[in-house]
Amino acid sequence: MHGINPYTYLTDVLLRVSSHPASEVADLTPRLWKANPLRSDLHRKVNSASE
């Protein structure tokens, strides 16, 4: 629906949900995440390995 890769989104959100401020939980919804993807360290490692 939002045109994002579900694996990338869920990986990023699940890795940071425990440390993300509860007052900013809306940032983790697909609509807001797409506008400003937070990207975890895992995302950077996967992308650098594929280069």
Chimera marker file (.cmm) of the C-alpha trace (Angstrom):
<marker_set name="trace">
<marker id="1" x="0.000" y="0.000" z="0.000" r="1" g="1" b="0" radius="0.5"/>
<marker id="2" x="2.837" y="2.419" z="0.792" r="1" g="1" b="0" radius="0.5"/>
<marker id="3" x="5.299" y="1.078" z="-1.756" r="1" g="1" b="0" radius="0.5"/>
<marker id="4" x="7.969" y="0.004" z="0.729" r="1" g="1" b="0" radius="0.5"/>
<marker id="5" x="9.838" y="-3.261" z="1.000" r="1" g="1" b="0" radius="0.5"/>
<marker id="6" x="8.181" y="-5.121" z="3.905" r="1" g="1" b="0" radius="0.5"/>
<marker id="7" x="11.411" y="-6.865" z="4.881" r="1" g="1" b="0" radius="0.5"/>
<marker id="8" x="13.377" y="-3.608" z="5.041" r="1" g="1" b="0" radius="0.5"/>
<marker id="9" x="10.621" y="-1.872" z="6.973" r="1" g="1" b="0" radius="0.5"/>
<marker id="10" x="10.027" y="-4.641" z="9.512" r="1" g="1" b="0" radius="0.5"/>
<marker id="11" x="13.730" y="-5.277" z="10.050" r="1" g="1" b="0" radius="0.5"/>
<marker id="12" x="14.366" y="-1.627" z="10.731" r="1" g="1" b="0" radius="0.5"/>
<marker id="13" x="11.357" y="-1.130" z="12.999" r="1" g="1" b="0" radius="0.5"/>
<marker id="14" x="11.882" y="-4.327" z="15.003" r="1" g="1" b="0" radius="0.5"/>
<marker id="15" x="15.538" y="-3.497" z="15.605" r="1" g="1" b="0" radius="0.5"/>
<marker id="16" x="14.765" y="-0.069" z="17.009" r="1" g="1" b="0" radius="0.5"/>
<marker id="17" x="11.334" y="-0.417" z="18.648" r="1" g="1" b="0" radius="0.5"/>
<marker id="18" x="12.786" y="-1.103" z="22.111" r="1" g="1" b="0" radius="0.5"/>
<marker id="19" x="14.869" y="2.069" z="22.122" r="1" g="1" b="0" radius="0.5"/>
<marker id="20" x="12.524" y="4.391" z="20.219" r="1" g="1" b="0" radius="0.5"/>
<marker id="21" x="10.736" y="6.970" z="22.414" r="1" g="1" b="0" radius="0.5"/>
<marker id="22" x="7.108" y="6.027" z="23.057" r="1" g="1" b="0" radius="0.5"/>
<marker id="23" x="6.077" y="9.616" z="22.428" r="1" g="1" b="0" radius="0.5"/>
<marker id="24" x="7.349" y="9.263" z="18.836" r="1" g="1" b="0" radius="0.5"/>
<marker id="25" x="5.864" y="5.842" z="18.044" r="1" g="1" b="0" radius="0.5"/>
<marker id="26" x="3.971" y="7.297" z="15.068" r="1" g="1" b="0" radius="0.5"/>
<marker id="27" x="7.362" y="7.663" z="13.312" r="1" g="1" b="0" radius="0.5"/>
<marker id="28" x="7.448" y="3.867" z="13.047" r="1" g="1" b="0" radius="0.5"/>
<marker id="29" x="4.201" y="3.555" z="11.092" r="1" g="1" b="0" radius="0.5"/>
<marker id="30" x="4.711" y="2.686" z="7.417" r="1" g="1" b="0" radius="0.5"/>
<marker id="31" x="3.372" y="6.027" z="6.164" r="1" g="1" b="0" radius="0.5"/>
<marker id="32" x="5.711" y="8.153" z="8.282" r="1" g="1" b="0" radius="0.5"/>
<marker id="33" x="8.630" y="5.727" z="8.051" r="1" g="1" b="0" radius="0.5"/>
<marker id="34" x="8.491" y="5.948" z="4.245" r="1" g="1" b="0" radius="0.5"/>
<marker id="35" x="8.744" y="9.741" z="4.351" r="1" g="1" b="0" radius="0.5"/>
<marker id="36" x="11.899" y="9.540" z="6.467" r="1" g="1" b="0" radius="0.5"/>
<marker id="37" x="13.273" y="5.982" z="6.724" r="1" g="1" b="0" radius="0.5"/>
<marker id="38" x="15.308" y="5.604" z="9.866" r="1" g="1" b="0" radius="0.5"/>
<marker id="39" x="17.469" y="2.718" z="8.631" r="1" g="1" b="0" radius="0.5"/>
<marker id="40" x="19.177" y="0.531" z="11.182" r="1" g="1" b="0" radius="0.5"/>
<marker id="41" x="22.851" y="-0.491" z="11.210" r="1" g="1" b="0" radius="0.5"/>
<marker id="42" x="21.793" y="-3.838" z="9.703" r="1" g="1" b="0" radius="0.5"/>
<marker id="43" x="20.480" y="-2.040" z="6.616" r="1" g="1" b="0" radius="0.5"/>
<marker id="44" x="23.848" y="-0.346" z="6.097" r="1" g="1" b="0" radius="0.5"/>
<marker id="45" x="25.743" y="-3.643" z="6.522" r="1" g="1" b="0" radius="0.5"/>
<marker id="46" x="23.543" y="-5.462" z="4.000" r="1" g="1" b="0" radius="0.5"/>
<marker id="47" x="23.834" y="-2.664" z="1.442" r="1" g="1" b="0" radius="0.5"/>
<marker id="48" x="27.618" y="-2.325" z="1.786" r="1" g="1" b="0" radius="0.5"/>
<marker id="49" x="28.052" y="-6.113" z="1.385" r="1" g="1" b="0" radius="0.5"/>
<marker id="50" x="26.130" y="-6.064" z="-1.893" r="1" g="1" b="0" radius="0.5"/>
<marker id="51" x="28.335" y="-3.338" z="-3.430" r="1" g="1" b="0" radius="0.5"/>
<link id1="1" id2="2" r="1" g="1" b="0" radius="0.2"/>
<link id1="2" id2="3" r="1" g="1" b="0" radius="0.2"/>
<link id1="3" id2="4" r="1" g="1" b="0" radius="0.2"/>
<link id1="4" id2="5" r="1" g="1" b="0" radius="0.2"/>
<link id1="5" id2="6" r="1" g="1" b="0" radius="0.2"/>
<link id1="6" id2="7" r="1" g="1" b="0" radius="0.2"/>
<link id1="7" id2="8" r="1" g="1" b="0" radius="0.2"/>
<link id1="8" id2="9" r="1" g="1" b="0" radius="0.2"/>
<link id1="9" id2="10" r="1" g="1" b="0" radius="0.2"/>
<link id1="10" id2="11" r="1" g="1" b="0" radius="0.2"/>
<link id1="11" id2="12" r="1" g="1" b="0" radius="0.2"/>
<link id1="12" id2="13" r="1" g="1" b="0" radius="0.2"/>
<link id1="13" id2="14" r="1" g="1" b="0" radius="0.2"/>
<link id1="14" id2="15" r="1" g="1" b="0" radius="0.2"/>
<link id1="15" id2="16" r="1" g="1" b="0" radius="0.2"/>
<link id1="16" id2="17" r="1" g="1" b="0" radius="0.2"/>
<link id1="17" id2="18" r="1" g="1" b="0" radius="0.2"/>
<link id1="18" id2="19" r="1" g="1" b="0" radius="0.2"/>
<link id1="19" id2="20" r="1" g="1" b="0" radius="0.2"/>
<link id1="20" id2="21" r="1" g="1" b="0" radius="0.2"/>
<link id1="21" id2="22" r="1" g="1" b="0" radius="0.2"/>
<link id1="22" id2="23" r="1" g="1" b="0" radius="0.2"/>
<link id1="23" id2="24" r="1" g="1" b="0" radius="0.2"/>
<link id1="24" id2="25" r="1" g="1" b="0" radius="0.2"/>
<link id1="25" id2="26" r="1" g="1" b="0" radius="0.2"/>
<link id1="26" id2="27" r="1" g="1" b="0" radius="0.2"/>
<link id1="27" id2="28" r="1" g="1" b="0" radius="0.2"/>
<link id1="28" id2="29" r="1" g="1" b="0" radius="0.2"/>
<link id1="29" id2="30" r="1" g="1" b="0" radius="0.2"/>
<link id1="30" id2="31" r="1" g="1" b="0" radius="0.2"/>
<link id1="31" id2="32" r="1" g="1" b="0" radius="0.2"/>
<link id1="32" id2="33" r="1" g="1" b="0" radius="0.2"/>
<link id1="33" id2="34" r="1" g="1" b="0" radius="0.2"/>
<link id1="34" id2="35" r="1" g="1" b="0" radius="0.2"/>
<link id1="35" id2="36" r="1" g="1" b="0" radius="0.2"/>
<link id1="36" id2="37" r="1" g="1" b="0" radius="0.2"/>
<link id1="37" id2="38" r="1" g="1" b="0" radius="0.2"/>
<link id1="38" id2="39" r="1" g="1" b="0" radius="0.2"/>
<link id1="39" id2="40" r="1" g="1" b="0" radius="0.2"/>
<link id1="40" id2="41" r="1" g="1" b="0" radius="0.2"/>
<link id1="41" id2="42" r="1" g="1" b="0" radius="0.2"/>
<link id1="42" id2="43" r="1" g="1" b="0" radius="0.2"/>
<link id1="43" id2="44" r="1" g="1" b="0" radius="0.2"/>
<link id1="44" id2="45" r="1" g="1" b="0" radius="0.2"/>
<link id1="45" id2="46" r="1" g="1" b="0" radius="0.2"/>
<link id1="46" id2="47" r="1" g="1" b="0" radius="0.2"/>
<link id1="47" id2="48" r="1" g="1" b="0" radius="0.2"/>
<link id1="48" id2="49" r="1" g="1" b="0" radius="0.2"/>
<link id1="49" id2="50" r="1" g="1" b="0" radius="0.2"/>
<link id1="50" id2="51" r="1" g="1" b="0" radius="0.2"/>
</marker_set>
